[in-house]
Amino acid sequence: MLATTSELPKVEETALLATVNLQDNLTIEDFMANPPKNMEWVDGQIVEKHGATVKHGKIQSSLGCAWANYKTFSKQGGEFYISPPCRTNRQVRRPDVAYLTPELVAQFGDVPTLPQSFPLVAEIVSPTDIAEDVFLKAQEYLPSSCVEGLRNLLLQYS
């Protein structure tokens, strides 16, 4: 049985993240089948992504548009996504912007959560992000089918 977010235990708030302790019967597979909006599965907990500001949204949108324009003009195909859920080797993450090749769109285009990292991802780094956490996230994406991303593209705003 899948628990809805209203059935989950009390949320513990921090400045940037809200963490929800998981019920014993909620598995990562359940989470992947019905990923709650703005939530990630991190270290066995559902973590809400907070801290998205107007500036963050502007950068995210601009980057998505630039990547989409490149895809169109290069005629390489595929799809770009804003904050889509994907599974890394250990977690379910939501990169700020992600690209899926035409082959992977044909294979996985309609799944609620991509069962691997996107080949190209971008995370927008805010002034309140901890550098070590950003690099740990990059180390998480890369071994789970990510070809490019955080190692080459860290966007920062102040």
Phi and psi in radians as a Rosetta constraint file:
Dihedral C 1 N 2 CA 2 C 2 CIRCULARHARMONIC -1.723 0.35
Dihedral N 2 CA 2 C 2 N 3 CIRCULARHARMONIC 2.245 0.35
Dihedral C 2 N 3 CA 3 C 3 CIRCULARHARMONIC -1.472 0.35
Dihedral N 3 CA 3 C 3 N 4 CIRCULARHARMONIC 2.434 0.35
Dihedral C 3 N 4 CA 4 C 4 CIRCULARHARMONIC -1.472 0.35
Dihedral N 4 CA 4 C 4 N 5 CIRCULARHARMONIC 2.891 0.35
Dihedral C 4 N 5 CA 5 C 5 CIRCULARHARMONIC -1.094 0.35
Dihedral N 5 CA 5 C 5 N 6 CIRCULARHARMONIC -0.469 0.35
Dihedral C 5 N 6 CA 6 C 6 CIRCULARHARMONIC -1.274 0.35
Dihedral N 6 CA 6 C 6 N 7 CIRCULARHARMONIC -0.340 0.35
Dihedral C 6 N 7 CA 7 C 7 CIRCULARHARMONIC -1.594 0.35
Dihedral N 7 CA 7 C 7 N 8 CIRCULARHARMONIC -0.117 0.35
Dihedral C 7 N 8 CA 8 C 8 CIRCULARHARMONIC -1.317 0.35
Dihedral N 8 CA 8 C 8 N 9 CIRCULARHARMONIC 2.727 0.35
Dihedral C 8 N 9 CA 9 C 9 CIRCULARHARMONIC -1.108 0.35
Dihedral N 9 CA 9 C 9 N 10 CIRCULARHARMONIC 3.028 0.35
Dihedral C 9 N 10 CA 10 C 10 CIRCULARHARMONIC -0.957 0.35
Dihedral N 10 CA 10 C 10 N 11 CIRCULARHARMONIC 2.463 0.35
Dihedral C 10 N 11 CA 11 C 11 CIRCULARHARMONIC -1.495 0.35
Dihedral N 11 CA 11 C 11 N 12 CIRCULARHARMONIC 2.306 0.35
Dihedral C 11 N 12 CA 12 C 12 CIRCULARHARMONIC -1.689 0.35
Dihedral N 12 CA 12 C 12 N 13 CIRCULARHARMONIC 2.079 0.35
Dihedral C 12 N 13 CA 13 C 13 CIRCULARHARMONIC -1.621 0.35
Dihedral N 13 CA 13 C 13 N 14 CIRCULARHARMONIC 2.461 0.35
Dihedral C 13 N 14 CA 14 C 14 CIRCULARHARMONIC -2.190 0.35
Dihedral N 14 CA 14 C 14 N 15 CIRCULARHARMONIC -3.114 0.35
Dihedral C 14 N 15 CA 15 C 15 CIRCULARHARMONIC -1.050 0.35
Dihedral N 15 CA 15 C 15 N 16 CIRCULARHARMONIC -0.687 0.35
Dihedral C 15 N 16 CA 16 C 16 CIRCULARHARMONIC -2.039 0.35
Dihedral N 16 CA 16 C 16 N 17 CIRCULARHARMONIC -0.368 0.35
Dihedral C 16 N 17 CA 17 C 17 CIRCULARHARMONIC -2.271 0.35
Dihedral N 17 CA 17 C 17 N 18 CIRCULARHARMONIC 2.582 0.35
Dihedral C 17 N 18 CA 18 C 18 CIRCULARHARMONIC -2.012 0.35
Dihedral N 18 CA 18 C 18 N 19 CIRCULARHARMONIC 2.255 0.35
Dihedral C 18 N 19 CA 19 C 19 CIRCULARHARMONIC -1.963 0.35
Dihedral N 19 CA 19 C 19 N 20 CIRCULARHARMONIC 2.396 0.35
Dihedral C 19 N 20 CA 20 C 20 CIRCULARHARMONIC -2.074 0.35
Dihedral N 20 CA 20 C 20 N 21 CIRCULARHARMONIC 2.191 0.35
Dihedral C 20 N 21 CA 21 C 21 CIRCULARHARMONIC -1.246 0.35
Dihedral N 21 CA 21 C 21 N 22 CIRCULARHARMONIC 2.358 0.35
Dihedral C 21 N 22 CA 22 C 22 CIRCULARHARMONIC -1.386 0.35
Dihedral N 22 CA 22 C 22 N 23 CIRCULARHARMONIC 2.579 0.35
Dihedral C 22 N 23 CA 23 C 23 CIRCULARHARMONIC -1.299 0.35
Dihedral N 23 CA 23 C 23 N 24 CIRCULARHARMONIC 2.669 0.35
Dihedral C 23 N 24 CA 24 C 24 CIRCULARHARMONIC -1.014 0.35
Dihedral N 24 CA 24 C 24 N 25 CIRCULARHARMONIC -0.539 0.35
Dihedral C 24 N 25 CA 25 C 25 CIRCULARHARMONIC -1.569 0.35
Dihedral N 25 CA 25 C 25 N 26 CIRCULARHARMONIC -0.034 0.35
Dihedral C 25 N 26 CA 26 C 26 CIRCULARHARMONIC -1.597 0.35
Dihedral N 26 CA 26 C 26 N 27 CIRCULARHARMONIC 2.004 0.35
Dihedral C 26 N 27 CA 27 C 27 CIRCULARHARMONIC -1.751 0.35
Dihedral N 27 CA 27 C 27 N 28 CIRCULARHARMONIC 2.933 0.35
Dihedral C 27 N 28 CA 28 C 28 CIRCULARHARMONIC -1.111 0.35
Dihedral N 28 CA 28 C 28 N 29 CIRCULARHARMONIC -0.570 0.35
Dihedral C 28 N 29 CA 29 C 29 CIRCULARHARMONIC -1.148 0.35
Dihedral N 29 CA 29 C 29 N 30 CIRCULARHARMONIC -0.699 0.35
Dihedral C 29 N 30 CA 30 C 30 CIRCULARHARMONIC -1.074 0.35
Dihedral N 30 CA 30 C 30 N 31 CIRCULARHARMONIC -0.782 0.35
Dihedral C 30 N 31 CA 31 C 31 CIRCULARHARMONIC -1.049 0.35
Dihedral N 31 CA 31 C 31 N 32 CIRCULARHARMONIC -0.777 0.35
Dihedral C 31 N 32 CA 32 C 32 CIRCULARHARMONIC -1.131 0.35
Dihedral N 32 CA 32 C 32 N 33 CIRCULARHARMONIC -0.576 0.35
Dihedral C 32 N 33 CA 33 C 33 CIRCULARHARMONIC -1.255 0.35
Dihedral N 33 CA 33 C 33 N 34 CIRCULARHARMONIC -0.455 0.35
Dihedral C 33 N 34 CA 34 C 34 CIRCULARHARMONIC -2.575 0.35
Dihedral N 34 CA 34 C 34 N 35 CIRCULARHARMONIC 1.226 0.35
Dihedral C 34 N 35 CA 35 C 35 CIRCULARHARMONIC -1.222 0.35
Dihedral N 35 CA 35 C 35 N 36 CIRCULARHARMONIC 2.149 0.35
Dihedral C 35 N 36 CA 36 C 36 CIRCULARHARMONIC -1.119 0.35
Dihedral N 36 CA 36 C 36 N 37 CIRCULARHARMONIC 2.530 0.35
Dihedral C 36 N 37 CA 37 C 37 CIRCULARHARMONIC -1.021 0.35
Dihedral N 37 CA 37 C 37 N 38 CIRCULARHARMONIC 2.395 0.35
Dihedral C 37 N 38 CA 38 C 38 CIRCULARHARMONIC 1.082 0.35
Dihedral N 38 CA 38 C 38 N 39 CIRCULARHARMONIC 0.366 0.35
Dihedral C 38 N 39 CA 39 C 39 CIRCULARHARMONIC -2.041 0.35
Dihedral N 39 CA 39 C 39 N 40 CIRCULARHARMONIC 2.594 0.35
Dihedral C 39 N 40 CA 40 C 40 CIRCULARHARMONIC -2.197 0.35
Dihedral N 40 CA 40 C 40 N 41 CIRCULARHARMONIC 2.749 0.35
Dihedral C 40 N 41 CA 41 C 41 CIRCULARHARMONIC -1.794 0.35
Dihedral N 41 CA 41 C 41 N 42 CIRCULARHARMONIC 1.902 0.35
Dihedral C 41 N 42 CA 42 C 42 CIRCULARHARMONIC -2.265 0.35
Dihedral N 42 CA 42 C 42 N 43 CIRCULARHARMONIC 2.112 0.35
Dihedral C 42 N 43 CA 43 C 43 CIRCULARHARMONIC 0.887 0.35
Dihedral N 43 CA 43 C 43 N 44 CIRCULARHARMONIC 0.758 0.35
Dihedral C 43 N 44 CA 44 C 44 CIRCULARHARMONIC 1.344 0.35
Dihedral N 44 CA 44 C 44 N 45 CIRCULARHARMONIC 0.215 0.35
Dihedral C 44 N 45 CA 45 C 45 CIRCULARHARMONIC -2.247 0.35
Dihedral N 45 CA 45 C 45 N 46 CIRCULARHARMONIC 2.635 0.35
Dihedral C 45 N 46 CA 46 C 46 CIRCULARHARMONIC -1.513 0.35
Dihedral N 46 CA 46 C 46 N 47 CIRCULARHARMONIC 2.154 0.35
Dihedral C 46 N 47 CA 47 C 47 CIRCULARHARMONIC -2.078 0.35
Dihedral N 47 CA 47 C 47 N 48 CIRCULARHARMONIC 2.210 0.35
Dihedral C 47 N 48 CA 48 C 48 CIRCULARHARMONIC -1.504 0.35
Dihedral N 48 CA 48 C 48 N 49 CIRCULARHARMONIC 2.320 0.35
Dihedral C 48 N 49 CA 49 C 49 CIRCULARHARMONIC -1.393 0.35
Dihedral N 49 CA 49 C 49 N 50 CIRCULARHARMONIC 2.101 0.35
Dihedral C 49 N 50 CA 50 C 50 CIRCULARHARMONIC -2.048 0.35
Dihedral N 50 CA 50 C 50 N 51 CIRCULARHARMONIC 3.076 0.35
Dihedral C 50 N 51 CA 51 C 51 CIRCULARHARMONIC 1.570 0.35
Dihedral N 51 CA 51 C 51 N 52 CIRCULARHARMONIC 0.036 0.35
Dihedral C 51 N 52 CA 52 C 52 CIRCULARHARMONIC -1.252 0.35
Dihedral N 52 CA 52 C 52 N 53 CIRCULARHARMONIC 2.048 0.35
Dihedral C 52 N 53 CA 53 C 53 CIRCULARHARMONIC -1.798 0.35
Dihedral N 53 CA 53 C 53 N 54 CIRCULARHARMONIC 3.085 0.35
Dihedral C 53 N 54 CA 54 C 54 CIRCULARHARMONIC -1.055 0.35
Dihedral N 54 CA 54 C 54 N 55 CIRCULARHARMONIC -0.729 0.35
Dihedral C 54 N 55 CA 55 C 55 CIRCULARHARMONIC -1.131 0.35
Dihedral N 55 CA 55 C 55 N 56 CIRCULARHARMONIC -0.712 0.35
Dihedral C 55 N 56 CA 56 C 56 CIRCULARHARMONIC -1.029 0.35
Dihedral N 56 CA 56 C 56 N 57 CIRCULARHARMONIC -0.821 0.35
Dihedral C 56 N 57 CA 57 C 57 CIRCULARHARMONIC -1.084 0.35
Dihedral N 57 CA 57 C 57 N 58 CIRCULARHARMONIC -0.663 0.35
Dihedral C 57 N 58 CA 58 C 58 CIRCULARHARMONIC -1.128 0.35
Dihedral N 58 CA 58 C 58 N 59 CIRCULARHARMONIC -0.794 0.35
Dihedral C 58 N 59 CA 59 C 59 CIRCULARHARMONIC -1.116 0.35
Dihedral N 59 CA 59 C 59 N 60 CIRCULARHARMONIC -0.763 0.35
Dihedral C 59 N 60 CA 60 C 60 CIRCULARHARMONIC -1.048 0.35
Dihedral N 60 CA 60 C 60 N 61 CIRCULARHARMONIC -0.816 0.35
Dihedral C 60 N 61 CA 61 C 61 CIRCULARHARMONIC -1.139 0.35
Dihedral N 61 CA 61 C 61 N 62 CIRCULARHARMONIC -0.767 0.35
Dihedral C 61 N 62 CA 62 C 62 CIRCULARHARMONIC -1.088 0.35
Dihedral N 62 CA 62 C 62 N 63 CIRCULARHARMONIC -0.755 0.35
Dihedral C 62 N 63 CA 63 C 63 CIRCULARHARMONIC -1.145 0.35
Dihedral N 63 CA 63 C 63 N 64 CIRCULARHARMONIC -0.769 0.35
Dihedral C 63 N 64 CA 64 C 64 CIRCULARHARMONIC -1.035 0.35
Dihedral N 64 CA 64 C 64 N 65 CIRCULARHARMONIC -0.744 0.35
Dihedral C 64 N 65 CA 65 C 65 CIRCULARHARMONIC -1.124 0.35
Dihedral N 65 CA 65 C 65 N 66 CIRCULARHARMONIC -0.746 0.35
Dihedral C 65 N 66 CA 66 C 66 CIRCULARHARMONIC -1.099 0.35
Dihedral N 66 CA 66 C 66 N 67 CIRCULARHARMONIC -0.783 0.35
Dihedral C 66 N 67 CA 67 C 67 CIRCULARHARMONIC -1.130 0.35
Dihedral N 67 CA 67 C 67 N 68 CIRCULARHARMONIC -0.723 0.35
Dihedral C 67 N 68 CA 68 C 68 CIRCULARHARMONIC -1.125 0.35
Dihedral N 68 CA 68 C 68 N 69 CIRCULARHARMONIC -0.724 0.35
Dihedral C 68 N 69 CA 69 C 69 CIRCULARHARMONIC -1.090 0.35
Dihedral N 69 CA 69 C 69 N 70 CIRCULARHARMONIC -0.756 0.35
Dihedral C 69 N 70 CA 70 C 70 CIRCULARHARMONIC -1.058 0.35
Dihedral N 70 CA 70 C 70 N 71 CIRCULARHARMONIC -0.775 0.35
Dihedral C 70 N 71 CA 71 C 71 CIRCULARHARMONIC -1.018 0.35
Dihedral N 71 CA 71 C 71 N 72 CIRCULARHARMONIC -0.773 0.35
Dihedral C 71 N 72 CA 72 C 72 CIRCULARHARMONIC -1.165 0.35
Dihedral N 72 CA 72 C 72 N 73 CIRCULARHARMONIC -0.871 0.35
Dihedral C 72 N 73 CA 73 C 73 CIRCULARHARMONIC -1.236 0.35
Dihedral N 73 CA 73 C 73 N 74 CIRCULARHARMONIC -0.523 0.35
Dihedral C 73 N 74 CA 74 C 74 CIRCULARHARMONIC -1.444 0.35
Dihedral N 74 CA 74 C 74 N 75 CIRCULARHARMONIC -0.217 0.35
Dihedral C 74 N 75 CA 75 C 75 CIRCULARHARMONIC 1.062 0.35
Dihedral N 75 CA 75 C 75 N 76 CIRCULARHARMONIC 0.497 0.35
Dihedral C 75 N 76 CA 76 C 76 CIRCULARHARMONIC -1.469 0.35
Dihedral N 76 CA 76 C 76 N 77 CIRCULARHARMONIC -0.279 0.35
Dihedral C 76 N 77 CA 77 C 77 CIRCULARHARMONIC 1.346 0.35
Dihedral N 77 CA 77 C 77 N 78 CIRCULARHARMONIC -2.892 0.35
Dihedral C 77 N 78 CA 78 C 78 CIRCULARHARMONIC 1.604 0.35
Dihedral N 78 CA 78 C 78 N 79 CIRCULARHARMONIC -3.036 0.35
Dihedral C 78 N 79 CA 79 C 79 CIRCULARHARMONIC -2.408 0.35
Dihedral N 79 CA 79 C 79 N 80 CIRCULARHARMONIC 2.611 0.35
Dihedral C 79 N 80 CA 80 C 80 CIRCULARHARMONIC -1.938 0.35
Dihedral N 80 CA 80 C 80 N 81 CIRCULARHARMONIC 2.570 0.35
Dihedral C 80 N 81 CA 81 C 81 CIRCULARHARMONIC -2.347 0.35
Dihedral N 81 CA 81 C 81 N 82 CIRCULARHARMONIC 2.633 0.35
Dihedral C 81 N 82 CA 82 C 82 CIRCULARHARMONIC -1.890 0.35
Dihedral N 82 CA 82 C 82 N 83 CIRCULARHARMONIC 2.094 0.35
Dihedral C 82 N 83 CA 83 C 83 CIRCULARHARMONIC 0.897 0.35
Dihedral N 83 CA 83 C 83 N 84 CIRCULARHARMONIC 0.845 0.35
Dihedral C 83 N 84 CA 84 C 84 CIRCULARHARMONIC -1.448 0.35
Dihedral N 84 CA 84 C 84 N 85 CIRCULARHARMONIC 2.567 0.35
Dihedral C 84 N 85 CA 85 C 85 CIRCULARHARMONIC -1.373 0.35
Dihedral N 85 CA 85 C 85 N 86 CIRCULARHARMONIC 2.429 0.35
Dihedral C 85 N 86 CA 86 C 86 CIRCULARHARMONIC -2.544 0.35
Dihedral N 86 CA 86 C 86 N 87 CIRCULARHARMONIC 2.664 0.35
Dihedral C 86 N 87 CA 87 C 87 CIRCULARHARMONIC -1.680 0.35
Dihedral N 87 CA 87 C 87 N 88 CIRCULARHARMONIC 2.282 0.35
Dihedral C 87 N 88 CA 88 C 88 CIRCULARHARMONIC -1.651 0.35
Dihedral N 88 CA 88 C 88 N 89 CIRCULARHARMONIC -2.967 0.35
Dihedral C 88 N 89 CA 89 C 89 CIRCULARHARMONIC -1.153 0.35
Dihedral N 89 CA 89 C 89 N 90 CIRCULARHARMONIC -0.363 0.35
Dihedral C 89 N 90 CA 90 C 90 CIRCULARHARMONIC -2.235 0.35
Dihedral N 90 CA 90 C 90 N 91 CIRCULARHARMONIC -0.394 0.35
Dihedral C 90 N 91 CA 91 C 91 CIRCULARHARMONIC -2.319 0.35
Dihedral N 91 CA 91 C 91 N 92 CIRCULARHARMONIC 3.073 0.35
Dihedral C 91 N 92 CA 92 C 92 CIRCULARHARMONIC -2.028 0.35
Dihedral N 92 CA 92 C 92 N 93 CIRCULARHARMONIC 2.047 0.35
Dihedral C 92 N 93 CA 93 C 93 CIRCULARHARMONIC -1.978 0.35
Dihedral N 93 CA 93 C 93 N 94 CIRCULARHARMONIC 2.902 0.35
Dihedral C 93 N 94 CA 94 C 94 CIRCULARHARMONIC -2.270 0.35
Dihedral N 94 CA 94 C 94 N 95 CIRCULARHARMONIC 1.584 0.35
Dihedral C 94 N 95 CA 95 C 95 CIRCULARHARMONIC -1.097 0.35
Dihedral N 95 CA 95 C 95 N 96 CIRCULARHARMONIC 2.639 0.35
Dihedral C 95 N 96 CA 96 C 96 CIRCULARHARMONIC -1.085 0.35
Dihedral N 96 CA 96 C 96 N 97 CIRCULARHARMONIC -0.735 0.35
Dihedral C 96 N 97 CA 97 C 97 CIRCULARHARMONIC -2.440 0.35
Dihedral N 97 CA 97 C 97 N 98 CIRCULARHARMONIC 2.471 0.35
Dihedral C 97 N 98 CA 98 C 98 CIRCULARHARMONIC -2.544 0.35
Dihedral N 98 CA 98 C 98 N 99 CIRCULARHARMONIC 2.665 0.35
Dihedral C 98 N 99 CA 99 C 99 CIRCULARHARMONIC -2.126 0.35
Dihedral N 99 CA 99 C 99 N 100 CIRCULARHARMONIC 2.431 0.35
Dihedral C 99 N 100 CA 100 C 100 CIRCULARHARMONIC -2.151 0.35
Dihedral N 100 CA 100 C 100 N 101 CIRCULARHARMONIC 2.225 0.35
Dihedral C 100 N 101 CA 101 C 101 CIRCULARHARMONIC -1.131 0.35
Dihedral N 101 CA 101 C 101 N 102 CIRCULARHARMONIC 2.803 0.35
Dihedral C 101 N 102 CA 102 C 102 CIRCULARHARMONIC -0.994 0.35
Dihedral N 102 CA 102 C 102 N 103 CIRCULARHARMONIC -0.673 0.35
Dihedral C 102 N 103 CA 103 C 103 CIRCULARHARMONIC -1.119 0.35
Dihedral N 103 CA 103 C 103 N 104 CIRCULARHARMONIC -0.729 0.35
Dihedral C 103 N 104 CA 104 C 104 CIRCULARHARMONIC -1.303 0.35
Dihedral N 104 CA 104 C 104 N 105 CIRCULARHARMONIC -0.523 0.35
Dihedral C 104 N 105 CA 105 C 105 CIRCULARHARMONIC -1.090 0.35
Dihedral N 105 CA 105 C 105 N 106 CIRCULARHARMONIC -0.777 0.35
Dihedral C 105 N 106 CA 106 C 106 CIRCULARHARMONIC -1.087 0.35
Dihedral N 106 CA 106 C 106 N 107 CIRCULARHARMONIC -0.640 0.35
Dihedral C 106 N 107 CA 107 C 107 CIRCULARHARMONIC -1.412 0.35
Dihedral N 107 CA 107 C 107 N 108 CIRCULARHARMONIC -0.731 0.35
Dihedral C 107 N 108 CA 108 C 108 CIRCULARHARMONIC -2.177 0.35
Dihedral N 108 CA 108 C 108 N 109 CIRCULARHARMONIC 0.144 0.35
Dihedral C 108 N 109 CA 109 C 109 CIRCULARHARMONIC -0.960 0.35
Dihedral N 109 CA 109 C 109 N 110 CIRCULARHARMONIC -0.428 0.35
Dihedral C 109 N 110 CA 110 C 110 CIRCULARHARMONIC -1.942 0.35
Dihedral N 110 CA 110 C 110 N 111 CIRCULARHARMONIC 0.169 0.35
Dihedral C 110 N 111 CA 111 C 111 CIRCULARHARMONIC -1.377 0.35
Dihedral N 111 CA 111 C 111 N 112 CIRCULARHARMONIC 2.592 0.35
Dihedral C 111 N 112 CA 112 C 112 CIRCULARHARMONIC -1.199 0.35
Dihedral N 112 CA 112 C 112 N 113 CIRCULARHARMONIC -0.510 0.35
Dihedral C 112 N 113 CA 113 C 113 CIRCULARHARMONIC -2.405 0.35
Dihedral N 113 CA 113 C 113 N 114 CIRCULARHARMONIC 2.214 0.35
Dihedral C 113 N 114 CA 114 C 114 CIRCULARHARMONIC -1.123 0.35
Dihedral N 114 CA 114 C 114 N 115 CIRCULARHARMONIC 2.266 0.35
Dihedral C 114 N 115 CA 115 C 115 CIRCULARHARMONIC -1.377 0.35
Dihedral N 115 CA 115 C 115 N 116 CIRCULARHARMONIC 0.225 0.35
Dihedral C 115 N 116 CA 116 C 116 CIRCULARHARMONIC -2.678 0.35
Dihedral N 116 CA 116 C 116 N 117 CIRCULARHARMONIC 3.050 0.35
Dihedral C 116 N 117 CA 117 C 117 CIRCULARHARMONIC -1.221 0.35
Dihedral N 117 CA 117 C 117 N 118 CIRCULARHARMONIC 2.703 0.35
Dihedral C 117 N 118 CA 118 C 118 CIRCULARHARMONIC -1.251 0.35
Dihedral N 118 CA 118 C 118 N 119 CIRCULARHARMONIC 2.623 0.35
Dihedral C 118 N 119 CA 119 C 119 CIRCULARHARMONIC -1.091 0.35
Dihedral N 119 CA 119 C 119 N 120 CIRCULARHARMONIC -0.525 0.35
Dihedral C 119 N 120 CA 120 C 120 CIRCULARHARMONIC -2.343 0.35
Dihedral N 120 CA 120 C 120 N 121 CIRCULARHARMONIC 2.170 0.35
Dihedral C 120 N 121 CA 121 C 121 CIRCULARHARMONIC -2.321 0.35
Dihedral N 121 CA 121 C 121 N 122 CIRCULARHARMONIC 2.717 0.35
Dihedral C 121 N 122 CA 122 C 122 CIRCULARHARMONIC -2.381 0.35
Dihedral N 122 CA 122 C 122 N 123 CIRCULARHARMONIC 2.387 0.35
Dihedral C 122 N 123 CA 123 C 123 CIRCULARHARMONIC -2.047 0.35
Dihedral N 123 CA 123 C 123 N 124 CIRCULARHARMONIC 2.303 0.35
Dihedral C 123 N 124 CA 124 C 124 CIRCULARHARMONIC -1.584 0.35
Dihedral N 124 CA 124 C 124 N 125 CIRCULARHARMONIC 2.130 0.35
Dihedral C 124 N 125 CA 125 C 125 CIRCULARHARMONIC -1.647 0.35
Dihedral N 125 CA 125 C 125 N 126 CIRCULARHARMONIC 2.171 0.35
Dihedral C 125 N 126 CA 126 C 126 CIRCULARHARMONIC -1.692 0.35
Dihedral N 126 CA 126 C 126 N 127 CIRCULARHARMONIC 2.875 0.35
Dihedral C 126 N 127 CA 127 C 127 CIRCULARHARMONIC -1.065 0.35
Dihedral N 127 CA 127 C 127 N 128 CIRCULARHARMONIC -0.377 0.35
Dihedral C 127 N 128 CA 128 C 128 CIRCULARHARMONIC -1.620 0.35
Dihedral N 128 CA 128 C 128 N 129 CIRCULARHARMONIC -0.087 0.35
Dihedral C 128 N 129 CA 129 C 129 CIRCULARHARMONIC -1.234 0.35
Dihedral N 129 CA 129 C 129 N 130 CIRCULARHARMONIC 2.533 0.35
Dihedral C 129 N 130 CA 130 C 130 CIRCULARHARMONIC -1.580 0.35
Dihedral N 130 CA 130 C 130 N 131 CIRCULARHARMONIC 2.175 0.35
Dihedral C 130 N 131 CA 131 C 131 CIRCULARHARMONIC -0.956 0.35
Dihedral N 131 CA 131 C 131 N 132 CIRCULARHARMONIC -0.751 0.35
Dihedral C 131 N 132 CA 132 C 132 CIRCULARHARMONIC -1.045 0.35
Dihedral N 132 CA 132 C 132 N 133 CIRCULARHARMONIC -0.689 0.35
Dihedral C 132 N 133 CA 133 C 133 CIRCULARHARMONIC -1.127 0.35
Dihedral N 133 CA 133 C 133 N 134 CIRCULARHARMONIC -0.664 0.35
Dihedral C 133 N 134 CA 134 C 134 CIRCULARHARMONIC -1.130 0.35
Dihedral N 134 CA 134 C 134 N 135 CIRCULARHARMONIC -0.769 0.35
Dihedral C 134 N 135 CA 135 C 135 CIRCULARHARMONIC -1.248 0.35
Dihedral N 135 CA 135 C 135 N 136 CIRCULARHARMONIC -0.576 0.35
Dihedral C 135 N 136 CA 136 C 136 CIRCULARHARMONIC -1.116 0.35
Dihedral N 136 CA 136 C 136 N 137 CIRCULARHARMONIC -0.666 0.35
Dihedral C 136 N 137 CA 137 C 137 CIRCULARHARMONIC -1.138 0.35
Dihedral N 137 CA 137 C 137 N 138 CIRCULARHARMONIC -0.693 0.35
Dihedral C 137 N 138 CA 138 C 138 CIRCULARHARMONIC -1.089 0.35
Dihedral N 138 CA 138 C 138 N 139 CIRCULARHARMONIC -0.743 0.35
Dihedral C 138 N 139 CA 139 C 139 CIRCULARHARMONIC -1.154 0.35
Dihedral N 139 CA 139 C 139 N 140 CIRCULARHARMONIC -0.382 0.35
Dihedral C 139 N 140 CA 140 C 140 CIRCULARHARMONIC -1.395 0.35
Dihedral N 140 CA 140 C 140 N 141 CIRCULARHARMONIC -0.763 0.35
Dihedral C 140 N 141 CA 141 C 141 CIRCULARHARMONIC -1.165 0.35
Dihedral N 141 CA 141 C 141 N 142 CIRCULARHARMONIC -0.819 0.35
Dihedral C 141 N 142 CA 142 C 142 CIRCULARHARMONIC -1.032 0.35
Dihedral N 142 CA 142 C 142 N 143 CIRCULARHARMONIC -0.776 0.35
Dihedral C 142 N 143 CA 143 C 143 CIRCULARHARMONIC -1.331 0.35
Dihedral N 143 CA 143 C 143 N 144 CIRCULARHARMONIC -0.073 0.35
Dihedral C 143 N 144 CA 144 C 144 CIRCULARHARMONIC -1.952 0.35
Dihedral N 144 CA 144 C 144 N 145 CIRCULARHARMONIC 0.817 0.35
Dihedral C 144 N 145 CA 145 C 145 CIRCULARHARMONIC 1.536 0.35
Dihedral N 145 CA 145 C 145 N 146 CIRCULARHARMONIC 0.082 0.35
Dihedral C 145 N 146 CA 146 C 146 CIRCULARHARMONIC -1.391 0.35
Dihedral N 146 CA 146 C 146 N 147 CIRCULARHARMONIC 2.239 0.35
Dihedral C 146 N 147 CA 147 C 147 CIRCULARHARMONIC -1.622 0.35
Dihedral N 147 CA 147 C 147 N 148 CIRCULARHARMONIC -0.782 0.35
Dihedral C 147 N 148 CA 148 C 148 CIRCULARHARMONIC -2.299 0.35
Dihedral N 148 CA 148 C 148 N 149 CIRCULARHARMONIC 2.864 0.35
Dihedral C 148 N 149 CA 149 C 149 CIRCULARHARMONIC 2.687 0.35
Dihedral N 149 CA 149 C 149 N 150 CIRCULARHARMONIC -2.114 0.35
Dihedral C 149 N 150 CA 150 C 150 CIRCULARHARMONIC -1.016 0.35
Dihedral N 150 CA 150 C 150 N 151 CIRCULARHARMONIC -0.529 0.35
Dihedral C 150 N 151 CA 151 C 151 CIRCULARHARMONIC -1.173 0.35
Dihedral N 151 CA 151 C 151 N 152 CIRCULARHARMONIC -0.462 0.35
Dihedral C 151 N 152 CA 152 C 152 CIRCULARHARMONIC -1.925 0.35
Dihedral N 152 CA 152 C 152 N 153 CIRCULARHARMONIC -0.308 0.35
Dihedral C 152 N 153 CA 153 C 153 CIRCULARHARMONIC -2.385 0.35
Dihedral N 153 CA 153 C 153 N 154 CIRCULARHARMONIC 1.660 0.35
Dihedral C 153 N 154 CA 154 C 154 CIRCULARHARMONIC -2.014 0.35
Dihedral N 154 CA 154 C 154 N 155 CIRCULARHARMONIC 2.007 0.35
Dihedral C 154 N 155 CA 155 C 155 CIRCULARHARMONIC -1.692 0.35
Dihedral N 155 CA 155 C 155 N 156 CIRCULARHARMONIC 2.319 0.35
Dihedral C 155 N 156 CA 156 C 156 CIRCULARHARMONIC -2.196 0.35
Dihedral N 156 CA 156 C 156 N 157 CIRCULARHARMONIC 2.504 0.35
Dihedral C 156 N 157 CA 157 C 157 CIRCULARHARMONIC -2.326 0.35
Dihedral N 157 CA 157 C 157 N 158 CIRCULARHARMONIC 2.735 0.35
